[in-house]
Amino acid sequence: MSTLNKKRIIAGLLALSSVLAGWLLLTLESDTDQSLRHFSTVDSLLQAHFEQFNLPEKHITQVHHDVDSGFVRKEYHIKVSPTFSQTQFHATLHRRLYPYDVGTPASVDPGNQSMSIYLYYEQAIIRSLHLRMDPSLVRKRSPASIMVVFDQPPSTEELEQLISFGEPIPLVFRVQTALEAKQLLNAYSDRYNHLAFWFTDQDRSNLLHPETRPSDLQPLKRLGKISPRAQVVSFLSDSAATTELGNSLRKTPLQYISAARALRINFDEEQHGSFNRILEKFEREAQRQRHPVLLLRNSGTLLEKTHQAILQFKQRGLTILPPPHQDFRSVDK
């Protein structure tokens, strides 16, 4: 290929690159201008945000201020319950409006438990939101619990991830012997204060189930002697308390968390694609005040996906509580 032809090809490529770059710039600028061509776009985004946080219209009052002949500034005065997370509301709003180049500075009045959020666009306040705590608004809590199961001891990164969620979520270890449980208690109790043990047999099947024989309970009895306040996960139904197995368990000082009716994610018996279906049922049960328990087997990004879903549920009133537990000795005969 001659030198002249090479120069022509290079010049052509440079010209094509310039055209593409210019088209991309115009496209981005056009999208940005169109997104806020009317401030009503912001009002629509705010309405979607109110719905996401389950704020009824009757608790929101609008006040209009005529700034000049072409601009009306709106104020939204919002009454919220004492348990409403104003900080989470603000952080989520910031993420929603950031792509539109709308700033969201805020001021907080701790004394009145209130927050004012100002929406800035091109160095002007275009909207403002004023959240005020109203003690008369008692938000109905939807209690629920989550337990995360680890087949192997979690890495430092996984443990820190679980801690960062800030929820009372027990970390459940599958073990076969009391010695395993004791070693894990020694290794993790200083770093995480919600530990529980799921005892299995050599085939990794549940040890505590209705067909368990009293003679199979030796690992639990040993754990009761060396760590009497340890918690174990039980798959026994309430009716099992009156059986010979239940009588044997009452001799141990251990506490148990009932998982007989727990919803499960990422276990062999669960079908592929059931993640969203199970989480929807989890929230629905909580809203019906049934205090569901979710048993999540950790793998890959599943824990983070679950956490993001729970954050959405909490905006609608879900409250994560420690799973109910009791002593085997306190079970009625």
HELIX and SHEET records of a PDB file:
HELIX    1   1 THR A    3  SER A   35  1                                  33    
HELIX    2   2 SER A   40  GLN A   52  1                                  13    
HELIX    3   3 GLU A   57  HIS A   59  5                                   3    
HELIX    4   4 GLN A   86  LEU A   97  1                                  12    
HELIX    5   5 TYR A   98  TYR A  100  5                                   3    
HELIX    6   6 THR A  156  SER A  164  1                                   9    
HELIX    7   7 ALA A  178  TYR A  188  1                                  11    
HELIX    8   8 PRO A  214  LEU A  217  5                                   4    
HELIX    9   9 GLN A  218  ILE A  226  1                                   9    
HELIX   10  10 ASP A  238  THR A  242  5                                   5    
HELIX   11  11 GLU A  244  LEU A  249  1                                   6    
HELIX   12  12 PHE A  275  GLN A  287  1                                  13    
HELIX   13  13 LEU A  302  LYS A  314  1                                  13    
HELIX   14  14 PHE A  328  SER A  330  5                                   3    
SHEET    1   A 5 ILE A  60  ASP A  68  0                                        
SHEET    2   A 5 PHE A  71  VAL A  80 -1                                        
SHEET    3   A 5 ALA A 124  MET A 133  1                                        
SHEET    4   A 5 SER A 114  TYR A 121 -1                                        
SHEET    5   A 5 ALA A 106  ASP A 109 -1                                        
SHEET    1   B 5 LEU A 195  PHE A 199  0                                        
SHEET    2   B 5 LEU A 171  VAL A 175  1                                        
SHEET    3   B 5 SER A 142  PHE A 150  1                                        
SHEET    4   B 5 VAL A 293  ARG A 297  1                                        
SHEET    5   B 5 LEU A 263  ILE A 265  1                                        
SHEET    1   C 4 LEU A 195  PHE A 199  0                                        
SHEET    2   C 4 LEU A 171  VAL A 175  1                                        
SHEET    3   C 4 SER A 142  PHE A 150  1                                        
SHEET    4   C 4 LEU A 318  ILE A 320  1                                        
SHEET    1   D 3 GLN A 231  SER A 234  0                                        
SHEET    2   D 3 GLN A 255  SER A 258  1                                        
SHEET    3   D 3 HIS A 325  ASP A 327 -1                                        
END                                                                             
